[in-house]
Amino acid sequence: MMMHPNFDPVALQLGPFAIRWYALSYIVAFALFIFLGRRRIKQGNTVLTNDMLDDLLTYGVVGVILGGRLGYVLFYNFAQYIDSPLSIFKVWEGGMSFHGGFLGVLVAMLVYAKRHQLGFWQVTDFITPMVPAGLASGRIGNFINGELWGRVTPPDSFWAMGFPQAHYADQAIAATNFQYSQWFNQLGALPRHPSQLYQFALEGLCLFAIVWIFAKKKRPVGQISAVFLIGYGTFRFIAEFARQPDAHLGLLGLGLSMGQWLSLPMIVAGAALFMWAQKNHLVTHK
């Protein structure tokens, strides 16, 4: 069994100011968005300009942060934040939801599209090929922080990894399972799936390749967005089988996690959007 390196969460200390890996993963994601966005503009696949791209990033950042935080509060830990409302603003302590951030970005893109007199799907089709690269950066940040670890797996599995950050969770699980208690006592940690790396590979690298390549050809408006919805929902649903559910939620109906239940509507919506776009493909991307 491998052990997680247990990185220092602070990447750089400048006097009283600390730059955390969590924050750096977001900065890298936004930088990748600009870099890839300029590539798409240069390829001539959009009416957007570089100045419009910078403005678009501002809208996206607001949507990601507000939506991601509110989504985590509403979907994953509502009771705790109701008891302590001021904790909602402590974003440096972690606690962001992709599905909440996704909804926040949709609202931000709707406002952006109206302001610039563009079609909503025209805007989302432009940004979706860049999004998986940002997701990949975020998952690496999760791994460095040793958070969102995976479910327990046999210690002789080549992917098995112990997470020091999961010590108390490991103790709690080991106390209820004899086999797990033996592993915990022998290894000092329970062997787990490094699910952050699975999500990096699936939602990040694989999804980026699929959507980026799909977007290179002329497509009906809305179809690029549809492929992203289907792809992300499917990959997230699969990865959740290896990811440890939130302790206060556990598994929900049908033995599925909250992440899986939130991903299913994305798959259905993506499939419906793809068929709608195919049927109404009067306006196409170059």
KAJOGI-V537734 format. One record per residue. N is the residue number from 1. OMEGA is omega in degrees with one decimal (* if undefined). D_FIRST is the distance of its C-alpha to the first C-alpha in Angstrom with 1 decimal. Layout:
BEGIN
n:N omega:OMEGA d_first:D_FIRST
n:N omega:OMEGA d_first:D_FIRST
END
This chain:
BEGIN
n:1 omega:175.2 d_first:0.0
n:2 omega:175.1 d_first:3.8
n:3 omega:176.1 d_first:6.6
n:4 omega:-176.7 d_first:9.9
n:5 omega:179.5 d_first:12.6
n:6 omega:-179.3 d_first:14.9
n:7 omega:170.4 d_first:17.9
n:8 omega:-178.9 d_first:21.3
n:9 omega:178.1 d_first:22.9
n:10 omega:-179.2 d_first:26.1
n:11 omega:-176.0 d_first:26.3
n:12 omega:178.9 d_first:29.8
n:13 omega:177.7 d_first:32.1
n:14 omega:-176.6 d_first:35.8
n:15 omega:179.9 d_first:37.7
n:16 omega:-176.8 d_first:37.6
n:17 omega:-179.7 d_first:36.0
n:18 omega:176.2 d_first:32.3
n:19 omega:-175.3 d_first:30.9
n:20 omega:176.9 d_first:27.6
n:21 omega:-179.5 d_first:25.0
n:22 omega:179.0 d_first:25.9
n:23 omega:179.9 d_first:29.5
n:24 omega:179.9 d_first:28.7
n:25 omega:177.4 d_first:26.9
n:26 omega:179.5 d_first:30.2
n:27 omega:177.8 d_first:32.3
n:28 omega:179.8 d_first:30.5
n:29 omega:-179.9 d_first:30.9
n:30 omega:178.0 d_first:34.6
n:31 omega:177.5 d_first:35.1
n:32 omega:178.5 d_first:33.6
n:33 omega:179.5 d_first:36.0
n:34 omega:-177.9 d_first:39.0
n:35 omega:-178.6 d_first:38.0
n:36 omega:177.8 d_first:37.5
n:37 omega:177.8 d_first:40.5
n:38 omega:175.7 d_first:42.7
n:39 omega:-179.5 d_first:41.5
n:40 omega:177.6 d_first:42.6
n:41 omega:179.4 d_first:45.9
n:42 omega:179.1 d_first:46.6
n:43 omega:178.0 d_first:46.0
n:44 omega:-178.3 d_first:48.8
n:45 omega:-175.5 d_first:47.0
n:46 omega:175.3 d_first:48.2
n:47 omega:-179.6 d_first:51.2
n:48 omega:177.3 d_first:49.2
n:49 omega:178.4 d_first:49.8
n:50 omega:177.9 d_first:47.7
n:51 omega:178.5 d_first:49.5
n:52 omega:178.6 d_first:48.8
n:53 omega:178.9 d_first:45.1
n:54 omega:178.0 d_first:44.9
n:55 omega:179.9 d_first:46.6
n:56 omega:178.8 d_first:44.3
n:57 omega:179.4 d_first:41.2
n:58 omega:177.1 d_first:42.9
n:59 omega:-178.1 d_first:43.4
n:60 omega:179.8 d_first:39.8
n:61 omega:179.1 d_first:38.4
n:62 omega:179.8 d_first:40.5
n:63 omega:-179.4 d_first:39.5
n:64 omega:-174.5 d_first:35.8
n:65 omega:-179.1 d_first:35.8
n:66 omega:-179.4 d_first:38.4
n:67 omega:-179.4 d_first:37.2
n:68 omega:-179.6 d_first:33.5
n:69 omega:-179.8 d_first:34.2
n:70 omega:178.2 d_first:36.7
n:71 omega:178.3 d_first:34.6
n:72 omega:-179.8 d_first:31.8
n:73 omega:-174.6 d_first:34.4
n:74 omega:-173.5 d_first:36.1
n:75 omega:-167.6 d_first:33.3
n:76 omega:-172.5 d_first:30.5
n:77 omega:-173.1 d_first:31.9
n:78 omega:-176.0 d_first:35.6
n:79 omega:-178.1 d_first:36.3
n:80 omega:-176.4 d_first:34.7
n:81 omega:173.7 d_first:36.6
n:82 omega:177.8 d_first:39.8
n:83 omega:-178.6 d_first:39.6
n:84 omega:-174.5 d_first:38.9
n:85 omega:-178.1 d_first:40.4
n:86 omega:178.8 d_first:40.2
n:87 omega:179.0 d_first:36.4
n:88 omega:-175.6 d_first:36.8
n:89 omega:-178.6 d_first:37.7
n:90 omega:-175.7 d_first:34.7
n:91 omega:179.8 d_first:32.9
n:92 omega:178.1 d_first:31.1
n:93 omega:-179.3 d_first:29.1
n:94 omega:179.5 d_first:27.5
n:95 omega:178.1 d_first:28.3
n:96 omega:-179.7 d_first:29.4
n:97 omega:177.5 d_first:29.7
n:98 omega:-175.9 d_first:29.8
n:99 omega:175.0 d_first:32.3
n:100 omega:176.9 d_first:34.5
n:101 omega:178.1 d_first:34.3
n:102 omega:179.0 d_first:35.3
n:103 omega:178.0 d_first:38.3
n:104 omega:178.6 d_first:39.2
n:105 omega:178.5 d_first:39.2
n:106 omega:178.2 d_first:41.4
n:107 omega:179.9 d_first:43.9
n:108 omega:179.9 d_first:43.9
n:109 omega:176.7 d_first:44.4
n:110 omega:177.7 d_first:47.3
n:111 omega:-180.0 d_first:49.0
n:112 omega:-178.3 d_first:48.4
n:113 omega:-179.8 d_first:49.9
n:114 omega:-178.9 d_first:52.9
n:115 omega:-176.9 d_first:53.6
n:116 omega:177.9 d_first:53.5
n:117 omega:176.6 d_first:55.2
n:118 omega:174.9 d_first:52.4
n:119 omega:-178.5 d_first:51.1
n:120 omega:-179.3 d_first:48.0
n:121 omega:175.8 d_first:46.3
n:122 omega:178.8 d_first:47.4
n:123 omega:-177.8 d_first:45.5
n:124 omega:176.4 d_first:42.3
n:125 omega:178.1 d_first:42.4
n:126 omega:-172.2 d_first:42.5
n:127 omega:-171.8 d_first:39.5
n:128 omega:177.4 d_first:37.0
n:129 omega:-179.7 d_first:36.0
n:130 omega:-173.4 d_first:34.9
n:131 omega:-177.7 d_first:33.0
n:132 omega:178.1 d_first:29.7
n:133 omega:176.7 d_first:29.3
n:134 omega:177.7 d_first:29.6
n:135 omega:178.6 d_first:27.1
n:136 omega:178.4 d_first:24.5
n:137 omega:179.7 d_first:25.2
n:138 omega:-179.8 d_first:24.8
n:139 omega:174.6 d_first:21.4
n:140 omega:175.7 d_first:20.2
n:141 omega:176.4 d_first:21.8
n:142 omega:-178.8 d_first:19.9
n:143 omega:179.1 d_first:16.6
n:144 omega:179.5 d_first:17.9
n:145 omega:-177.6 d_first:19.1
n:146 omega:-179.7 d_first:15.8
n:147 omega:179.8 d_first:18.1
n:148 omega:-179.0 d_first:18.4
n:149 omega:-174.8 d_first:14.7
n:150 omega:179.0 d_first:13.9
n:151 omega:-178.7 d_first:14.2
n:152 omega:-179.3 d_first:11.9
n:153 omega:179.3 d_first:10.2
n:154 omega:-176.0 d_first:9.0
n:155 omega:179.8 d_first:5.5
n:156 omega:175.3 d_first:6.6
n:157 omega:-175.7 d_first:7.4
n:158 omega:-179.3 d_first:7.1
n:159 omega:-175.0 d_first:7.7
n:160 omega:-178.9 d_first:5.3
n:161 omega:174.5 d_first:5.5
n:162 omega:-179.9 d_first:7.0
n:163 omega:177.7 d_first:10.7
n:164 omega:-179.1 d_first:12.9
n:165 omega:-178.6 d_first:15.8
n:166 omega:-172.1 d_first:15.0
n:167 omega:-176.6 d_first:15.4
n:168 omega:175.5 d_first:18.8
n:169 omega:177.5 d_first:17.9
n:170 omega:179.4 d_first:15.0
n:171 omega:-177.8 d_first:17.6
n:172 omega:179.8 d_first:20.1
n:173 omega:-178.8 d_first:18.1
n:174 omega:-178.7 d_first:16.9
n:175 omega:-177.1 d_first:20.6
n:176 omega:-175.9 d_first:21.7
n:177 omega:-175.5 d_first:19.3
n:178 omega:-179.8 d_first:19.0
n:179 omega:179.3 d_first:15.9
n:180 omega:179.5 d_first:14.1
n:181 omega:176.8 d_first:15.8
n:182 omega:178.4 d_first:14.3
n:183 omega:-177.6 d_first:10.7
n:184 omega:-179.6 d_first:11.9
n:185 omega:-178.6 d_first:13.8
n:186 omega:-171.3 d_first:11.4
n:187 omega:-178.2 d_first:8.4
n:188 omega:178.5 d_first:10.9
n:189 omega:176.4 d_first:9.7
n:190 omega:177.1 d_first:9.4
n:191 omega:-176.2 d_first:6.7
n:192 omega:171.3 d_first:9.1
n:193 omega:171.0 d_first:10.6
n:194 omega:-170.7 d_first:11.4
n:195 omega:177.1 d_first:14.9
n:196 omega:-179.8 d_first:16.8
n:197 omega:175.2 d_first:15.9
n:198 omega:-178.9 d_first:17.0
n:199 omega:174.4 d_first:20.2
n:200 omega:-177.4 d_first:20.6
n:201 omega:-174.9 d_first:20.7
n:202 omega:-176.2 d_first:22.9
n:203 omega:180.0 d_first:25.2
n:204 omega:-172.4 d_first:25.3
n:205 omega:-176.8 d_first:25.4
n:206 omega:-178.9 d_first:26.4
n:207 omega:177.3 d_first:28.9
n:208 omega:-179.1 d_first:30.3
n:209 omega:-177.7 d_first:31.0
n:210 omega:-174.8 d_first:32.6
n:211 omega:-178.9 d_first:34.8
n:212 omega:179.7 d_first:35.8
n:213 omega:179.6 d_first:36.9
n:214 omega:-176.0 d_first:38.6
n:215 omega:-178.0 d_first:40.5
n:216 omega:-179.0 d_first:42.0
n:217 omega:179.4 d_first:44.6
n:218 omega:-177.7 d_first:47.4
n:219 omega:173.2 d_first:46.3
n:220 omega:-179.2 d_first:48.1
n:221 omega:179.8 d_first:47.7
n:222 omega:-176.1 d_first:44.9
n:223 omega:177.9 d_first:42.9
n:224 omega:176.4 d_first:40.5
n:225 omega:-179.4 d_first:39.7
n:226 omega:179.2 d_first:39.4
n:227 omega:177.2 d_first:36.8
n:228 omega:-179.6 d_first:34.7
n:229 omega:179.7 d_first:35.1
n:230 omega:-177.1 d_first:34.2
n:231 omega:-178.8 d_first:31.3
n:232 omega:-179.1 d_first:29.7
n:233 omega:-179.4 d_first:30.3
n:234 omega:-178.9 d_first:28.8
n:235 omega:179.0 d_first:25.6
n:236 omega:179.1 d_first:25.2
n:237 omega:-179.7 d_first:25.9
n:238 omega:-176.4 d_first:23.2
n:239 omega:-178.3 d_first:20.5
n:240 omega:177.4 d_first:21.3
n:241 omega:179.5 d_first:20.0
n:242 omega:-176.2 d_first:16.5
n:243 omega:179.0 d_first:17.5
n:244 omega:178.0 d_first:17.9
n:245 omega:177.3 d_first:21.6
n:246 omega:-173.2 d_first:23.4
n:247 omega:-176.7 d_first:23.6
n:248 omega:178.7 d_first:27.4
n:249 omega:-175.5 d_first:27.8
n:250 omega:176.3 d_first:25.3
n:251 omega:-177.4 d_first:26.1
n:252 omega:-178.1 d_first:29.8
n:253 omega:-179.6 d_first:32.2
n:254 omega:179.0 d_first:31.1
n:255 omega:-179.8 d_first:27.5
n:256 omega:178.8 d_first:27.2
n:257 omega:176.8 d_first:26.0
n:258 omega:179.3 d_first:28.5
n:259 omega:179.2 d_first:27.1
n:260 omega:178.8 d_first:27.8
n:261 omega:178.4 d_first:31.2
n:262 omega:-179.5 d_first:32.1
n:263 omega:-178.2 d_first:31.0
n:264 omega:177.2 d_first:33.2
n:265 omega:178.2 d_first:36.5
n:266 omega:-179.9 d_first:35.4
n:267 omega:-179.7 d_first:35.0
n:268 omega:179.8 d_first:38.4
n:269 omega:178.8 d_first:40.1
n:270 omega:179.5 d_first:38.8
n:271 omega:179.3 d_first:40.1
n:272 omega:179.3 d_first:43.5
n:273 omega:-180.0 d_first:43.8
n:274 omega:-179.7 d_first:43.1
n:275 omega:178.3 d_first:45.9
n:276 omega:-179.6 d_first:48.2
n:277 omega:179.3 d_first:47.8
n:278 omega:-178.7 d_first:48.5
n:279 omega:-176.8 d_first:51.6
n:280 omega:-173.6 d_first:52.8
n:281 omega:179.7 d_first:52.1
n:282 omega:178.5 d_first:55.4
n:283 omega:-177.4 d_first:53.7
n:284 omega:173.2 d_first:51.0
n:285 omega:177.7 d_first:48.9
n:286 omega:* d_first:49.9
END
